[in-house]
Amino acid sequence: MMYMMHAIRTVCLVSLYGLLFANGARAENLSHASTRLREIVKTADALPMPSWALPAIQKTQINPSVSVWTLEDHALPTVEIVIQFPYGSLDDDDRHIGRAALMAKAWRMGGAGGYTPQAFAQALETRAISLHVDVGLELTTVSLACLEKDVSFAPVLLETWLTAPRFDVAQFELEYRDWE
């Protein structure tokens, strides 16, 4: 906790120095600014430490390339699963810029296993399950959130979606038209 508070103070100091230089501060004004910043740090040191603690994170190694991190928080009756793949928009070649995002959207909207796109969307909606795919520069993130009461159904649906995507042709063409 002390390390985090020190890091926060350091960021504040660096930010304040940056503001001074950005506004054309001269070297003679920096000694006054340094004195003022020391006063601010002393004030921050006198503040009581927060009473919260970071929750414990458990890591499970499923195989050499797959790790699972578990973080329990019983404040809300929800479960969230986040999966990241090492593929992002930087992996698109010059002739196919945007391909990763297009494929992610077609993957998300295309149904899975025995579910048509409409049936898959209905299965998510009737249980208030949220499923998102976000393509970043280097990673693609899949996130699923559901109510605790649906924890036996939602991961099975997610597994079906991950292992048996349908990539429905009509849905893909619709997404492709939006992408062009």
Z-matrix of the N, CA and C atoms (Angstrom, degrees):
N
C 1 1.456
C 2 1.533 1 109.63
N 3 1.343 2 116.32 1 -40.81
C 4 1.473 3 118.67 2 179.75
C 5 1.523 4 110.43 3 -62.00
N 6 1.348 5 115.78 4 -38.97
C 7 1.452 6 119.45 5 179.82
C 8 1.530 7 110.18 6 -60.34
N 9 1.342 8 115.99 7 -42.28
C 10 1.460 9 119.78 8 -179.25
C 11 1.524 10 110.50 9 -64.34
N 12 1.333 11 117.70 10 -43.06
C 13 1.467 12 120.39 11 179.45
C 14 1.533 13 110.09 12 -64.11
N 15 1.343 14 117.08 13 -40.69
C 16 1.462 15 120.50 14 177.55
C 17 1.531 16 109.94 15 -62.38
N 18 1.337 17 116.42 16 -41.78
C 19 1.464 18 120.15 17 179.52
C 20 1.525 19 110.62 18 -63.65
N 21 1.322 20 117.13 19 -39.88
C 22 1.465 21 120.40 20 178.90
C 23 1.526 22 109.78 21 -64.04
N 24 1.339 23 117.43 22 -43.95
C 25 1.471 24 120.31 23 178.76
C 26 1.522 25 110.68 24 -63.10
N 27 1.341 26 116.43 25 -40.45
C 28 1.462 27 119.75 26 -179.76
C 29 1.515 28 110.68 27 -62.84
N 30 1.323 29 116.78 28 -44.17
C 31 1.464 30 120.67 29 178.44
C 32 1.520 31 109.74 30 -61.25
N 33 1.329 32 117.32 31 -42.04
C 34 1.467 33 120.43 32 178.40
C 35 1.516 34 110.85 33 -61.24
N 36 1.338 35 117.00 34 -44.52
C 37 1.459 36 120.08 35 -179.64
C 38 1.518 37 111.62 36 -63.73
N 39 1.317 38 115.81 37 -46.25
C 40 1.465 39 119.79 38 179.45
C 41 1.524 40 109.63 39 -61.42
N 42 1.325 41 117.53 40 -41.01
C 43 1.458 42 121.05 41 179.59
C 44 1.523 43 111.05 42 -63.84
N 45 1.334 44 117.03 43 -41.73
C 46 1.459 45 119.84 44 -179.57
C 47 1.532 46 111.18 45 -67.04
N 48 1.338 47 116.27 46 -41.67
C 49 1.462 48 118.72 47 176.26
C 50 1.524 49 110.16 48 -61.64
N 51 1.326 50 116.71 49 -41.12
C 52 1.459 51 120.44 50 178.29
C 53 1.515 52 111.57 51 -60.61
N 54 1.324 53 117.17 52 -40.86
C 55 1.462 54 120.60 53 177.80
C 56 1.524 55 111.23 54 -63.70
N 57 1.325 56 115.36 55 -40.64
C 58 1.461 57 118.42 56 179.36
C 59 1.531 58 111.05 57 -61.13
N 60 1.335 59 115.90 58 -48.36
C 61 1.463 60 119.13 59 -178.96
C 62 1.524 61 111.47 60 -67.10
N 63 1.324 62 116.83 61 -37.35
C 64 1.467 63 120.21 62 179.66
C 65 1.522 64 110.95 63 -64.45
N 66 1.315 65 117.18 64 -28.80
C 67 1.458 66 120.90 65 -179.86
C 68 1.523 67 112.42 66 -95.25
N 69 1.327 68 117.00 67 16.80
C 70 1.461 69 121.69 68 173.66
C 71 1.526 70 114.38 69 77.16
N 72 1.320 71 117.87 70 35.05
C 73 1.461 72 120.22 71 179.63
C 74 1.527 73 110.11 72 -66.17
N 75 1.305 74 116.30 73 141.98
C 76 1.461 75 121.80 74 177.15
C 77 1.523 76 109.07 75 -96.59
N 78 1.317 77 115.74 76 161.04
C 79 1.466 78 120.97 77 -178.19
C 80 1.521 79 111.72 78 -57.19
N 81 1.366 80 118.26 79 -37.95
C 82 1.470 81 119.55 80 -178.15
C 83 1.528 82 111.86 81 -67.56
N 84 1.332 83 117.23 82 -24.78
C 85 1.462 84 120.13 83 178.55
C 86 1.521 85 112.24 84 -81.66
N 87 1.342 86 116.43 85 -17.81
C 88 1.457 87 119.33 86 -177.12
C 89 1.521 88 112.82 87 -68.75
N 90 1.333 89 118.26 88 -31.10
C 91 1.464 90 118.76 89 179.36
C 92 1.528 91 109.73 90 -65.32
N 93 1.327 92 117.40 91 -40.04
C 94 1.465 93 120.51 92 176.30
C 95 1.529 94 110.06 93 -64.61
N 96 1.339 95 116.16 94 -42.28
C 97 1.460 96 120.48 95 179.71
C 98 1.525 97 110.50 96 -64.40
N 99 1.335 98 117.45 97 -40.07
C 100 1.465 99 120.81 98 178.72
C 101 1.513 100 111.11 99 -62.52
N 102 1.326 101 116.65 100 -41.72
C 103 1.465 102 120.55 101 177.91
C 104 1.519 103 110.18 102 -61.67
N 105 1.314 104 116.31 103 -44.34
C 106 1.467 105 120.77 104 -179.89
C 107 1.533 106 111.14 105 -65.05
N 108 1.326 107 116.59 106 -39.46
C 109 1.459 108 120.20 107 178.70
C 110 1.525 109 111.37 108 -65.77
N 111 1.348 110 117.41 109 -37.81
C 112 1.472 111 120.50 110 176.25
C 113 1.524 112 110.37 111 -61.99
N 114 1.325 113 117.28 112 -38.29
C 115 1.467 114 120.84 113 177.07
C 116 1.528 115 110.98 114 -63.98
N 117 1.315 116 115.82 115 -39.90
C 118 1.464 117 119.81 116 179.34
C 119 1.525 118 109.97 117 -64.82
N 120 1.336 119 116.80 118 -42.24
C 121 1.463 120 120.89 119 179.81
C 122 1.525 121 110.35 120 -63.83
N 123 1.343 122 118.18 121 -42.36
C 124 1.469 123 120.84 122 177.84
C 125 1.524 124 110.20 123 -60.08
N 126 1.317 125 117.19 124 -40.92
C 127 1.464 126 121.20 125 178.03
C 128 1.521 127 109.90 126 -63.24
N 129 1.331 128 117.09 127 -43.34
C 130 1.465 129 121.06 128 179.41
C 131 1.524 130 110.65 129 -64.18
N 132 1.351 131 117.97 130 -37.74
C 133 1.462 132 121.25 131 178.71
C 134 1.521 133 111.58 132 -65.27
N 135 1.322 134 117.65 133 -28.81
C 136 1.459 135 121.67 134 -178.37
C 137 1.525 136 112.39 135 -79.69
N 138 1.327 137 117.80 136 -15.47
C 139 1.463 138 120.76 137 -178.98
C 140 1.529 139 110.03 138 -69.78
N 141 1.340 140 117.76 139 145.32
C 142 1.464 141 119.64 140 178.37
C 143 1.525 142 110.84 141 -67.16
N 144 1.323 143 115.55 142 147.57
C 145 1.458 144 120.79 143 178.29
C 146 1.526 145 108.88 144 -73.53
N 147 1.323 146 117.64 145 145.26
C 148 1.469 147 119.87 146 176.89
C 149 1.525 148 110.30 147 -61.00
N 150 1.331 149 116.49 148 151.35
C 151 1.457 150 120.37 149 -177.07
C 152 1.527 151 112.95 150 -91.16
N 153 1.308 152 118.48 151 3.28
C 154 1.450 153 120.50 152 -179.24
C 155 1.526 154 111.09 153 -92.20
N 156 1.309 155 114.75 154 159.79
C 157 1.466 156 120.63 155 178.10
C 158 1.523 157 108.01 156 -130.91
N 159 1.305 158 115.77 157 151.37
C 160 1.458 159 119.66 158 177.30
C 161 1.520 160 109.40 159 -69.67
N 162 1.331 161 118.07 160 137.70
C 163 1.462 162 120.01 161 179.46
C 164 1.523 163 111.08 162 -71.21
N 165 1.314 164 114.94 163 157.63
C 166 1.466 165 120.50 164 179.84
C 167 1.526 166 109.91 165 -75.49
N 168 1.313 167 115.45 166 138.28
C 169 1.457 168 121.69 167 177.77
C 170 1.525 169 107.31 168 -112.83
N 171 1.329 170 116.27 169 126.30
C 172 1.459 171 120.42 170 177.04
C 173 1.524 172 109.13 171 -100.88
N 174 1.338 173 116.22 172 138.21
C 175 1.460 174 121.05 173 178.18
C 176 1.522 175 108.57 174 -114.80
N 177 1.333 176 115.62 175 130.80
C 178 1.456 177 121.71 176 177.28
C 179 1.518 178 107.31 177 -122.43
N 180 1.335 179 116.49 178 129.54
C 181 1.456 180 121.51 179 178.95
C 182 1.524 181 107.71 180 -95.17
N 183 1.334 182 117.51 181 108.94
C 184 1.467 183 121.33 182 -178.74
C 185 1.525 184 110.35 183 -75.03
N 186 1.319 185 116.23 184 -45.59
C 187 1.461 186 122.53 185 173.55
C 188 1.525 187 106.14 186 -152.41
N 189 1.324 188 119.74 187 178.54
C 190 1.469 189 119.74 188 -175.19
C 191 1.528 190 115.32 189 -56.45
N 192 1.325 191 117.67 190 -25.34
C 193 1.460 192 118.32 191 -177.27
C 194 1.525 193 114.55 192 -109.49
N 195 1.327 194 117.99 193 -0.90
C 196 1.466 195 120.57 194 -178.05
C 197 1.521 196 110.38 195 -125.60
N 198 1.329 197 115.10 196 120.67
C 199 1.462 198 121.88 197 176.05
C 200 1.516 199 108.59 198 -116.43
N 201 1.322 200 116.18 199 145.94
C 202 1.455 201 121.55 200 176.72
C 203 1.519 202 107.70 201 -123.09
N 204 1.332 203 115.91 202 126.13
C 205 1.457 204 121.56 203 175.74
C 206 1.515 205 107.73 204 -106.86
N 207 1.313 206 116.34 205 132.33
C 208 1.459 207 121.39 206 -178.97
C 209 1.518 208 109.05 207 -117.80
N 210 1.307 209 115.36 208 130.86
C 211 1.460 210 122.46 209 178.48
C 212 1.518 211 107.26 210 -131.23
N 213 1.321 212 115.97 211 114.98
C 214 1.468 213 119.81 212 -179.07
C 215 1.520 214 109.78 213 -93.40
N 216 1.326 215 114.45 214 134.60
C 217 1.459 216 121.94 215 175.23
C 218 1.516 217 106.43 216 -144.35
N 219 1.319 218 116.28 217 109.55
C 220 1.465 219 120.65 218 -174.52
C 221 1.525 220 112.62 219 -92.83
N 222 1.332 221 117.38 220 16.52
C 223 1.461 222 120.46 221 -179.91
C 224 1.529 223 111.57 222 -67.72
N 225 1.317 224 117.09 223 -34.85
C 226 1.468 225 121.89 224 179.41
C 227 1.526 226 108.68 225 -126.12
N 228 1.334 227 117.65 226 149.07
C 229 1.476 228 119.89 227 179.55
C 230 1.527 229 111.65 228 -82.97
N 231 1.326 230 116.49 229 57.23
C 232 1.462 231 120.95 230 -178.99
C 233 1.520 232 110.38 231 -127.86
N 234 1.318 233 114.51 232 160.11
C 235 1.462 234 122.20 233 176.04
C 236 1.520 235 106.24 234 -128.84
N 237 1.319 236 116.36 235 136.41
C 238 1.464 237 120.42 236 177.23
C 239 1.510 238 108.73 237 -129.64
N 240 1.316 239 114.97 238 135.27
C 241 1.461 240 122.02 239 177.62
C 242 1.520 241 106.81 240 -120.30
N 243 1.327 242 117.01 241 129.30
C 244 1.461 243 121.82 242 178.97
C 245 1.519 244 107.79 243 -125.66
N 246 1.324 245 115.72 244 128.27
C 247 1.459 246 122.35 245 179.96
C 248 1.516 247 107.48 246 -124.15
N 249 1.329 248 116.60 247 136.64
C 250 1.469 249 120.14 248 177.81
C 251 1.517 250 110.04 249 -123.30
N 252 1.329 251 114.55 250 136.22
C 253 1.453 252 122.51 251 177.23
C 254 1.524 253 108.58 252 -112.31
N 255 1.330 254 117.69 253 140.76
C 256 1.473 255 120.01 254 -179.31
C 257 1.531 256 112.02 255 -79.28
N 258 1.329 257 116.47 256 62.24
C 259 1.461 258 121.81 257 176.86
C 260 1.520 259 107.21 258 -148.76
N 261 1.306 260 116.34 259 128.43
C 262 1.453 261 120.08 260 -179.44
C 263 1.515 262 111.55 261 -143.88
N 264 1.306 263 115.68 262 -168.23
C 265 1.462 264 120.55 263 -176.09
C 266 1.527 265 112.52 264 -66.69
N 267 1.328 266 117.72 265 -22.30
C 268 1.469 267 119.05 266 176.00
C 269 1.529 268 111.75 267 -67.48
N 270 1.340 269 116.66 268 -19.03
C 271 1.456 270 120.38 269 178.82
C 272 1.529 271 112.81 270 -82.71
N 273 1.336 272 117.90 271 -9.35
C 274 1.464 273 120.78 272 174.67
C 275 1.526 274 108.55 273 -67.31
N 276 1.339 275 116.96 274 136.77
C 277 1.462 276 117.67 275 176.45
C 278 1.534 277 109.18 276 -82.44
N 279 1.306 278 116.24 277 170.61
C 280 1.470 279 121.40 278 -174.87
C 281 1.523 280 113.42 279 -60.87
N 282 1.325 281 117.70 280 -28.80
C 283 1.464 282 120.69 281 -179.20
C 284 1.525 283 112.46 282 -82.84
N 285 1.335 284 117.38 283 -13.77
C 286 1.471 285 120.51 284 -174.68
C 287 1.528 286 111.49 285 -131.34
N 288 1.303 287 116.31 286 46.99
C 289 1.466 288 119.74 287 179.65
C 290 1.527 289 109.20 288 -64.20
N 291 1.309 290 116.16 289 129.76
C 292 1.462 291 121.63 290 -178.73
C 293 1.514 292 113.81 291 94.76
N 294 1.324 293 116.78 292 -0.69
C 295 1.467 294 120.74 293 -177.83
C 296 1.528 295 111.74 294 -61.75
N 297 1.320 296 117.81 295 -42.05
C 298 1.472 297 120.26 296 -178.75
C 299 1.525 298 110.89 297 -61.53
N 300 1.316 299 116.96 298 -43.24
C 301 1.468 300 120.38 299 179.76
C 302 1.526 301 111.07 300 -67.45
N 303 1.320 302 117.31 301 -40.37
C 304 1.461 303 121.27 302 177.88
C 305 1.529 304 110.53 303 -62.24
N 306 1.328 305 116.53 304 -46.57
C 307 1.457 306 120.07 305 -179.61
C 308 1.531 307 111.02 306 -64.63
N 309 1.312 308 117.31 307 -37.92
C 310 1.464 309 120.51 308 179.17
C 311 1.526 310 110.50 309 -63.74
N 312 1.311 311 116.26 310 -42.54
C 313 1.463 312 119.75 311 -179.66
C 314 1.531 313 110.73 312 -68.14
N 315 1.338 314 117.01 313 -42.42
C 316 1.463 315 120.53 314 177.95
C 317 1.526 316 110.46 315 -65.14
N 318 1.331 317 116.68 316 -36.68
C 319 1.466 318 122.12 317 177.60
C 320 1.517 319 109.76 318 -63.10
N 321 1.328 320 116.32 319 -47.77
C 322 1.460 321 121.44 320 -177.69
C 323 1.526 322 111.84 321 -64.69
N 324 1.316 323 117.50 322 -39.44
C 325 1.463 324 121.47 323 -173.16
C 326 1.526 325 113.44 324 -93.95
N 327 1.334 326 118.61 325 -3.01
C 328 1.462 327 121.15 326 -170.57
C 329 1.505 328 117.59 327 -89.36
N 330 1.325 329 119.27 328 -0.03
C 331 1.449 330 120.26 329 -177.43
C 332 1.518 331 110.80 330 84.24
N 333 1.348 332 115.43 331 -178.81
C 334 1.460 333 119.68 332 -178.27
C 335 1.515 334 110.12 333 -161.41
N 336 1.341 335 115.03 334 145.85
C 337 1.461 336 119.48 335 177.42
C 338 1.515 337 110.92 336 52.16
N 339 1.326 338 116.72 337 -126.27
C 340 1.455 339 121.97 338 179.09
C 341 1.515 340 113.78 339 -84.59
N 342 1.326 341 117.28 340 2.79
C 343 1.474 342 121.55 341 -179.00
C 344 1.528 343 110.86 342 -91.72
N 345 1.324 344 115.70 343 124.24
C 346 1.464 345 119.17 344 169.83
C 347 1.529 346 107.08 345 -69.24
N 348 1.329 347 118.40 346 167.61
C 349 1.468 348 118.67 347 177.34
C 350 1.538 349 112.43 348 -54.64
N 351 1.323 350 116.77 349 -41.19
C 352 1.468 351 120.59 350 -179.53
C 353 1.530 352 111.28 351 -68.54
N 354 1.340 353 117.36 352 -42.79
C 355 1.466 354 120.95 353 -179.92
C 356 1.528 355 110.88 354 -66.60
N 357 1.333 356 116.56 355 -36.87
C 358 1.465 357 120.42 356 178.23
C 359 1.530 358 110.11 357 -65.66
N 360 1.327 359 116.06 358 -45.57
C 361 1.468 360 120.16 359 177.88
C 362 1.526 361 110.49 360 -61.55
N 363 1.320 362 117.50 361 -39.03
C 364 1.468 363 121.73 362 178.83
C 365 1.533 364 110.76 363 -66.00
N 366 1.334 365 116.93 364 -41.31
C 367 1.466 366 120.60 365 179.08
C 368 1.531 367 110.78 366 -61.28
N 369 1.324 368 116.72 367 -39.33
C 370 1.468 369 120.64 368 177.07
C 371 1.524 370 110.83 369 -68.58
N 372 1.328 371 115.28 370 -46.90
C 373 1.461 372 120.39 371 -173.54
C 374 1.524 373 113.05 372 -66.87
N 375 1.323 374 118.53 373 -41.64
C 376 1.469 375 120.26 374 -176.55
C 377 1.526 376 112.45 375 -65.53
N 378 1.331 377 116.99 376 -22.68
C 379 1.465 378 120.73 377 179.31
C 380 1.537 379 112.00 378 -109.19
N 381 1.313 380 117.08 379 9.89
C 382 1.470 381 122.54 380 -179.72
C 383 1.525 382 111.47 381 54.25
N 384 1.329 383 115.72 382 43.16
C 385 1.461 384 121.64 383 177.74
C 386 1.518 385 107.94 384 -93.05
N 387 1.315 386 115.36 385 131.24
C 388 1.456 387 121.46 386 179.27
C 389 1.524 388 108.78 387 -103.41
N 390 1.319 389 117.15 388 126.65
C 391 1.464 390 122.39 389 178.41
C 392 1.523 391 108.23 390 -130.61
N 393 1.321 392 116.35 391 120.87
C 394 1.465 393 121.59 392 -178.20
C 395 1.523 394 110.67 393 -129.85
N 396 1.320 395 114.93 394 148.26
C 397 1.460 396 122.15 395 172.42
C 398 1.520 397 106.51 396 -126.06
N 399 1.320 398 116.19 397 123.79
C 400 1.467 399 121.60 398 178.91
C 401 1.520 400 109.00 399 -123.79
N 402 1.315 401 115.77 400 126.65
C 403 1.458 402 121.00 401 178.14
C 404 1.516 403 108.40 402 -99.69
N 405 1.328 404 116.00 403 117.95
C 406 1.451 405 121.45 404 175.81
C 407 1.512 406 109.43 405 -99.54
N 408 1.320 407 115.70 406 -167.85
C 409 1.465 408 119.15 407 -179.96
C 410 1.521 409 111.94 408 -65.92
N 411 1.345 410 116.98 409 -44.27
C 412 1.456 411 120.39 410 -175.05
C 413 1.522 412 113.82 411 -116.67
N 414 1.327 413 117.27 412 -18.11
C 415 1.459 414 121.10 413 -175.30
C 416 1.525 415 111.33 414 -129.22
N 417 1.324 416 115.80 415 148.56
C 418 1.450 417 121.93 416 168.07
C 419 1.517 418 106.26 417 -108.42
N 420 1.328 419 116.13 418 127.51
C 421 1.460 420 121.53 419 -176.78
C 422 1.518 421 109.89 420 -112.87
N 423 1.317 422 115.22 421 128.15
C 424 1.460 423 122.83 422 174.70
C 425 1.522 424 106.06 423 -109.43
N 426 1.317 425 116.86 424 127.91
C 427 1.465 426 119.48 425 177.52
C 428 1.514 427 110.10 426 -130.19
N 429 1.314 428 114.45 427 137.17
C 430 1.450 429 121.81 428 178.44
C 431 1.526 430 107.04 429 -127.70
N 432 1.313 431 116.84 430 133.07
C 433 1.465 432 121.55 431 175.98
C 434 1.519 433 108.13 432 -130.83
N 435 1.335 434 115.25 433 138.13
C 436 1.462 435 119.88 434 179.74
C 437 1.520 436 109.27 435 -148.31
N 438 1.316 437 114.93 436 167.22
C 439 1.450 438 119.88 437 173.59
C 440 1.528 439 108.63 438 -73.59
N 441 1.310 440 115.66 439 151.44
C 442 1.467 441 120.81 440 -177.83
C 443 1.535 442 111.50 441 -56.88
N 444 1.320 443 116.77 442 -33.88
C 445 1.475 444 120.62 443 -179.03
C 446 1.533 445 112.18 444 -66.03
N 447 1.323 446 118.33 445 -19.64
C 448 1.460 447 122.24 446 -179.90
C 449 1.523 448 113.03 447 -101.44
N 450 1.327 449 117.41 448 15.11
C 451 1.459 450 120.62 449 -174.54
C 452 1.530 451 112.52 450 -68.03
N 453 1.315 452 118.43 451 -18.90
C 454 1.469 453 119.35 452 176.32
C 455 1.529 454 111.66 453 -82.78
N 456 1.342 455 118.23 454 -23.64
C 457 1.461 456 121.87 455 -177.67
C 458 1.532 457 112.34 456 -95.02
N 459 1.321 458 117.72 457 -45.94
C 460 1.475 459 121.82 458 -171.96
C 461 1.531 460 113.47 459 -59.76
N 462 1.335 461 120.55 460 -46.99
C 463 1.470 462 118.26 461 179.01
C 464 1.528 463 113.35 462 -63.94
N 465 1.339 464 117.48 463 -32.08
C 466 1.469 465 120.37 464 176.92
C 467 1.523 466 109.68 465 -66.19
N 468 1.339 467 116.67 466 -42.07
C 469 1.459 468 120.97 467 176.82
C 470 1.537 469 110.50 468 -63.57
N 471 1.325 470 116.31 469 -40.85
C 472 1.464 471 120.88 470 177.50
C 473 1.528 472 110.70 471 -62.69
N 474 1.320 473 116.99 472 -44.07
C 475 1.466 474 120.25 473 178.84
C 476 1.527 475 111.06 474 -61.05
N 477 1.323 476 116.29 475 -42.41
C 478 1.467 477 120.30 476 177.51
C 479 1.523 478 110.03 477 -60.70
N 480 1.319 479 116.39 478 -44.17
C 481 1.462 480 121.29 479 -179.52
C 482 1.530 481 111.68 480 -64.30
N 483 1.349 482 116.35 481 -38.55
C 484 1.463 483 120.34 482 -179.77
C 485 1.523 484 112.73 483 -73.22
N 486 1.336 485 117.00 484 -38.20
C 487 1.462 486 120.07 485 -172.14
C 488 1.527 487 114.34 486 -97.58
N 489 1.337 488 117.23 487 -18.17
C 490 1.473 489 120.01 488 -178.83
C 491 1.524 490 111.00 489 -138.81
N 492 1.332 491 117.58 490 58.24
C 493 1.467 492 118.76 491 178.91
C 494 1.532 493 110.03 492 -66.72
N 495 1.322 494 116.27 493 148.89
C 496 1.472 495 119.71 494 -177.72
C 497 1.521 496 112.53 495 -94.48
N 498 1.305 497 118.71 496 -30.93
C 499 1.466 498 121.22 497 -175.27
C 500 1.530 499 110.05 498 45.31
N 501 1.305 500 115.38 499 57.24
C 502 1.468 501 123.14 500 -179.62
C 503 1.532 502 109.91 501 -52.22
N 504 1.332 503 116.48 502 127.27
C 505 1.468 504 122.23 503 -175.50
C 506 1.530 505 111.61 504 -59.55
N 507 1.322 506 117.08 505 -46.81
C 508 1.472 507 120.02 506 -178.98
C 509 1.527 508 110.31 507 -62.68
N 510 1.315 509 116.33 508 -41.76
C 511 1.468 510 120.18 509 179.22
C 512 1.526 511 110.52 510 -66.82
N 513 1.345 512 116.75 511 -40.03
C 514 1.459 513 120.69 512 178.55
C 515 1.526 514 110.86 513 -62.59
N 516 1.322 515 116.94 514 -43.92
C 517 1.466 516 120.23 515 179.22
C 518 1.521 517 111.31 516 -62.92
N 519 1.318 518 116.89 517 -37.95
C 520 1.464 519 121.31 518 176.52
C 521 1.536 520 110.53 519 -63.01
N 522 1.318 521 116.32 520 -45.84
C 523 1.468 522 120.36 521 178.41
C 524 1.521 523 111.04 522 -65.63
N 525 1.343 524 117.16 523 -37.83
C 526 1.463 525 121.47 524 -179.53
C 527 1.529 526 110.87 525 -65.01
N 528 1.339 527 116.77 526 -40.37
C 529 1.477 528 120.26 527 177.48
C 530 1.527 529 110.40 528 -62.01
N 531 1.328 530 116.75 529 -40.74
C 532 1.475 531 120.37 530 177.66
C 533 1.519 532 111.33 531 -65.96
N 534 1.343 533 116.57 532 -31.65
C 535 1.460 534 121.98 533 -176.13
C 536 1.517 535 111.79 534 -75.18
N 537 1.362 536 117.18 535 -34.40
C 538 1.479 537 120.37 536 -175.26
C 539 1.480 538 113.15 537 -63.44
